Amino acid sequence: MTGRSGLALRWRRHLVRGVALGLGALLLSSLPWLWTTMGAYGHVYDEAEAPTADVVIVLGTAVAADGRQPGDRLAGRLETAAALVHSERARVVLVSGDGGGTSGDEPAVMTSYLTERLGVDPGRVVADPFGLDTYDSCARAREVYGVERALIVTQSYHLSRAVTLCRHLGLDVDGVAARCSGCGSAVLVGKAVREYFASGKAAWDAFRRRPPAVHSPANPGIQDALKG
């Protein structure tokens, strides 16, 4: 073997080794995303095909600039939840978000929009102001509000992570994809990338069974609303 051919062979070996290491690293880094995706398999529905449950959980997100109206994506979530209530696929809505969020009081805005704009009975809406992220919303629904079975509503790009986290934390949930006005291809691609990286934190929180950021005593709000 000549020196030139030997050098080429060594370069090919280094290249193959580098590609193999790169693919291994990609697979390893993708495990949390695969976990959230596979964990939600069979538990994600369109609005028209949603199953029934006593409770529908709506996850909070940014409100509009005026601090009094929901942003487009939050409005879509609320409209979907209201449709589930009006079609008798759910009876009570648990709105879970950040009561001191940078954009405003998410649960207060959500409650107002559901009751004043979408015609949901105020006695059937319960607000959790300490659903500071998806994990906390799931954990508190189970531990504070005593929810065991529910639908959970958020946009499709977020739904697998939400469903998997809730199910890991002991809730029997099915996810319903929310309406998404303004969700063009650029938005969806950006959100998909964000979800890919957010799945790592979700898996880590689930693995170590992180307690919610805010501890609260048991709240009978859901049970009381179901009796009403």
C-alpha positions as CSV (number, residue, x, y, z in Angstrom):
1,M,0.0,0.0,0.0
2,T,1.4,3.3,-1.0
3,G,1.7,6.2,1.4
4,R,-1.0,8.2,-0.5
5,S,-3.5,5.3,-0.4
6,G,-2.7,4.6,3.2
7,L,-3.4,8.3,4.1
8,A,-6.7,8.2,2.2
9,L,-7.7,5.0,4.0
10,R,-7.0,6.6,7.4
11,W,-9.0,9.7,6.4
12,R,-12.0,7.5,5.5
13,R,-11.8,5.7,8.8
14,H,-11.7,9.0,10.7
15,L,-14.6,10.3,8.6
16,V,-16.7,7.1,9.3
17,R,-15.8,7.3,13.0
18,G,-16.8,11.0,13.1
19,V,-20.1,10.4,11.4
20,A,-20.9,7.4,13.7
21,L,-20.1,9.6,16.8
22,G,-22.2,12.4,15.4
23,L,-25.2,10.1,14.8
24,G,-24.8,8.6,18.2
25,A,-24.8,12.0,19.8
26,L,-27.8,13.1,17.8
27,L,-29.7,9.9,18.9
28,L,-28.8,10.5,22.5
29,S,-29.9,14.1,22.5
30,S,-33.1,13.1,20.8
31,L,-34.2,10.6,23.5
32,P,-36.2,13.1,25.5
33,W,-38.1,14.3,22.4
34,L,-38.7,10.6,21.5
35,W,-40.0,10.0,25.1
36,T,-42.5,12.9,24.9
37,T,-43.6,11.9,21.4
38,M,-44.1,8.2,22.2
39,G,-45.6,8.8,25.6
40,A,-48.5,10.7,23.9
41,Y,-49.1,8.2,21.2
42,G,-52.7,7.2,21.1
43,H,-53.7,10.1,23.4
44,V,-53.9,13.1,21.0
45,Y,-57.0,14.1,19.2
46,D,-58.5,16.8,17.0
47,E,-61.3,18.9,18.5
48,A,-64.0,17.1,16.5
49,E,-62.8,13.6,17.7
50,A,-62.1,14.5,21.3
51,P,-63.2,11.9,24.0
52,T,-65.1,12.9,27.1
53,A,-63.9,13.8,30.6
54,D,-65.3,15.8,33.5
55,V,-62.4,18.2,33.4
56,V,-60.6,20.0,30.6
57,I,-57.3,21.7,31.5
58,V,-56.3,24.7,29.5
59,L,-52.6,25.6,29.7
60,G,-51.7,29.3,29.9
61,T,-49.5,31.3,27.6
62,A,-48.9,35.0,26.9
63,V,-51.8,37.4,27.0
64,A,-52.3,40.4,24.7
65,A,-50.3,43.6,25.1
66,D,-53.2,45.3,26.9
67,G,-53.0,42.6,29.6
68,R,-56.7,42.1,29.5
69,Q,-57.3,39.9,26.5
70,P,-55.7,36.6,25.5
71,G,-53.1,36.5,22.8
72,D,-54.0,34.6,19.6
73,R,-52.7,31.2,20.7
74,L,-54.3,31.5,24.2
75,A,-57.6,32.5,22.6
76,G,-57.4,29.4,20.4
77,R,-57.0,27.2,23.5
78,L,-59.9,28.8,25.2
79,E,-62.2,28.6,22.2
80,T,-61.4,24.9,21.9
81,A,-62.1,24.3,25.6
82,A,-65.3,26.2,25.4
83,A,-66.4,24.2,22.4
84,L,-65.7,21.0,24.4
85,V,-67.9,22.3,27.3
86,H,-70.7,23.4,25.0
87,S,-70.7,20.0,23.2
88,E,-70.8,18.2,26.6
89,R,-67.4,16.6,26.2
90,A,-66.3,18.3,29.4
91,R,-68.1,19.8,32.3
92,V,-65.5,21.9,34.2
93,V,-62.6,24.0,32.9
94,L,-59.4,24.3,34.9
95,V,-57.4,27.3,33.6
96,S,-53.8,26.9,34.7
97,G,-51.2,29.6,34.1
98,D,-48.9,32.2,35.7
99,G,-50.9,34.7,37.8
100,G,-47.9,37.0,37.9
101,G,-46.6,36.5,34.3
102,T,-44.7,39.1,32.5
103,S,-47.5,39.6,30.0
104,G,-50.2,39.7,32.7
105,D,-52.4,37.5,34.9
106,E,-53.0,34.6,32.6
107,P,-55.7,32.7,34.6
108,A,-57.7,35.9,35.3
109,V,-57.7,36.7,31.5
110,M,-58.6,33.2,30.7
111,T,-61.5,33.1,33.1
112,S,-62.8,36.4,31.9
113,Y,-62.6,35.3,28.2
114,L,-64.3,32.0,28.9
115,T,-67.2,33.5,30.9
116,E,-67.8,36.8,29.2
117,R,-67.0,36.1,25.6
118,L,-67.4,32.4,25.1
119,G,-70.5,31.8,27.3
120,V,-69.1,29.3,29.8
121,D,-70.9,29.3,33.2
122,P,-68.6,31.0,35.7
123,G,-69.4,28.3,38.2
124,R,-67.7,25.8,35.9
125,V,-64.4,27.6,35.7
126,V,-61.6,27.0,38.2
127,A,-58.3,29.0,38.1
128,D,-54.9,27.9,39.2
129,P,-52.6,31.0,39.3
130,F,-49.5,28.9,40.0
131,G,-49.3,26.7,36.9
132,L,-46.0,28.3,36.1
133,D,-45.0,25.8,33.5
134,T,-46.4,22.7,31.9
135,Y,-44.9,20.4,34.5
136,D,-46.4,22.5,37.4
137,S,-49.8,22.7,35.7
138,C,-49.9,18.9,35.5
139,A,-48.5,18.3,39.0
140,R,-50.9,20.8,40.6
141,A,-53.9,19.5,38.8
142,R,-53.3,16.1,40.4
143,E,-51.9,17.1,43.8
144,V,-53.8,20.3,44.6
145,Y,-57.1,20.0,42.6
146,G,-57.5,16.3,42.8
147,V,-57.9,15.7,39.1
148,E,-57.5,12.1,38.0
149,R,-59.0,12.1,34.5
150,A,-59.0,15.1,32.1
151,L,-58.6,16.5,28.6
152,I,-55.8,18.9,28.2
153,V,-55.8,21.6,25.6
154,T,-52.9,23.3,23.9
155,Q,-51.6,23.8,20.4
156,S,-50.5,20.7,18.5
157,Y,-46.7,21.5,18.7
158,H,-46.9,21.5,22.5
159,L,-49.4,18.7,23.0
160,S,-47.2,15.6,23.1
161,R,-45.0,17.1,25.8
162,A,-48.1,18.2,27.9
163,V,-49.8,14.8,27.6
164,T,-46.7,12.8,28.4
165,L,-45.8,14.9,31.4
166,C,-49.4,14.7,32.8
167,R,-49.6,11.0,32.3
168,H,-46.2,10.5,33.9
169,L,-47.4,12.4,36.9
170,G,-50.5,10.2,37.3
171,L,-53.2,11.9,35.4
172,D,-55.3,9.9,32.9
173,V,-55.3,12.6,30.2
174,D,-56.0,12.9,26.5
175,G,-54.8,15.8,24.6
176,V,-56.9,18.0,22.3
177,A,-55.2,20.2,19.7
178,A,-56.2,23.8,20.1
179,R,-57.2,26.1,17.3
180,C,-54.2,28.1,16.2
181,S,-55.0,31.4,14.4
182,G,-51.8,32.9,12.9
183,C,-49.8,29.6,13.1
184,G,-48.1,29.8,9.8
185,S,-45.3,27.6,8.7
186,A,-42.6,29.8,10.2
187,V,-44.3,29.9,13.6
188,L,-44.8,26.1,13.6
189,V,-41.2,25.4,12.6
190,G,-39.9,27.7,15.4
191,K,-42.2,26.1,17.9
192,A,-41.2,22.7,16.8
193,V,-37.5,23.6,17.4
194,R,-38.4,25.0,20.8
195,E,-40.3,21.8,21.8
196,Y,-37.3,19.7,20.8
197,F,-35.1,21.4,23.3
198,A,-37.9,21.8,25.9
199,S,-38.3,18.1,25.9
200,G,-34.9,17.8,27.6
201,K,-36.1,19.8,30.6
202,A,-39.4,17.9,30.7
203,A,-37.6,14.6,30.8
204,W,-35.2,15.8,33.6
205,D,-38.1,17.2,35.7
206,A,-40.0,13.9,35.3
207,F,-37.0,11.8,36.1
208,R,-36.3,13.5,39.3
209,R,-40.0,14.0,40.1
210,R,-39.5,17.7,40.7
211,P,-42.1,19.2,43.1
212,P,-44.1,22.2,41.9
213,A,-42.6,25.6,42.4
214,V,-45.5,26.6,44.6
215,H,-46.9,24.4,47.3
216,S,-50.6,24.8,48.1
217,P,-53.1,22.9,50.3
218,A,-55.7,20.8,48.6
219,N,-58.3,22.9,46.8
220,P,-61.9,21.5,46.4
221,G,-62.7,23.9,43.6
222,I,-63.0,21.2,40.9
223,Q,-65.1,18.9,43.0
224,D,-67.4,21.8,44.0
225,A,-67.8,22.9,40.4
226,L,-68.7,19.3,39.4
227,K,-71.4,19.2,42.0
228,G,-72.9,22.5,40.8
